[in-house]
Amino acid sequence: MTFHWITTPLEPILKDDPLFVLMALPNKLIGSKLQALVNYFFFVYMVILPVSCFLVIVATNQWQIFYSPYSGYASGVFIVWSCYVSFFIFGSKYRRVYRDVFPHLWSLDVAGEEHHNRLKKIGKQLRTFKLVLITLAFIGATSGLPWFGDDYDFYIPIKLIVDYCDQWKLFFSIFFYLSFYHIGVTVLSCFFSLMFLVLHLQNQFYLLKTRLQTFATDSGTSDVFLSMKVKDEEYNRSVTQEIVFCIRHHQSVLMYCDRLNDLLYLPIFYFTLSFIVTGVSVILFPKYDLQALIRSLFVIVLGMCMTLLFCSLGQLIENESENVLYSLIEAPWYLWNTTNRRLYYLFLLKAQDTVNLSSSGLITINFQLILTLYRGIYSALTFFLNFS
């Protein structure tokens, strides 16, 4: 799946979609050609910047710059940059999944007006949730700026531009620090796009579960009732059509989830690792500095909150996919003929393949790995600091 430039906002495919409120920020980010040009300018700027800094360091033989007190923080910021690039590129792929998948999803009112009203309430709650995340992203980007009392070489690019192009330092610094906010908006837009896709796929599992629960209304206990149902060809024909329809839709949703899952490994890994390295570096190098401790604490707390949000998305869709299996177990298979029972066993087997998103598995299941990374990075940075 190749990357292509995004120039047009998304339009809602499902009718009366209350969850489309999540796509407001991503659509505004590319709402006009001017905004699209700004996005691509910062993207090119953020790609050229580290390459240029590396070439200057090689040409001037200033390898000692990596032994500065803030070099660890610079390494964390570099991983944030990698996270930004991956999210920027994968944002177009999320949109392609949206255009390919949503035309094949069930409409939101399949489970009745009550469920649709519940989705509308969720949509109103998502508006508040979206504003909270935007505020946190703004504060997070601001916390990355040099605070009062920080040295001018807090960031290696700023140090290089001051040392070699002092007359351009103000112009360069403005774009450099503005890129922090652009990174926050880009990552947040991709998160909203991911959340929009996950909530809709989770809703499809809910609709599938609701449809399967209608079978339970056919249950009975008397032998006469059982005999009549098993021999009722019209009833079994309708059951066959319903089971085949549900199996196909279930497999389609699983395929869509796997496709979305393939897009998550690299961005989520970068996202988690960036907060680990940055938080450890800030608290390690400027020791006994209250300002550095506050910055470090904020970065770590913000990283943990965003990580928990990624985990919750994965857990939502995982729980709903398991509910499909539980609803299928409660189905009155004993009322069906032999053909339908075979389809039931096939569906029962396939329904055991639940969804495990990378955002949940990478962080929740491997939580011990995250703690190990914290200890390993802290030990490595301490060693290099003492060695220098």
Buried (B, 14 or more C-beta within 10 A) or exposed (E): EEEEEBEEBBEEBBEEBBBBBBBBBBBEBBEEEEBBEBBBEBBEBBBEBBEEBEEBBEEEEBEEBBEBBBBBBBBBBBBBBBBBBBBBBBBBBBBBBBEEBBEEBBEBBBBEEEBBEBBEEBBEEBEEBBEEBBEBBBEBBBBBBBEEEBEEBBBBBBBBBBBEEEEEBEEBBEBBBBBBBBBBBBBBBBBBBBBBBBBBBBBBBBBBBBBBBEBEEBBEEEEEEBEEBBEBEEBBEEBBEBBBEBBEBBBBBBEBBEBBBEBBBBBBBBBBBBBBBBBBBBBBBBEEBEEBBEBBEBBBEBBEBBBEBBBBBBBBBBEBBBBBBEBBEEBBBEBBBEEBBEBBEEBBEBBEBBBBBBBBBBBBEEEEEBEEBBEEBBEEBBEEBEEE
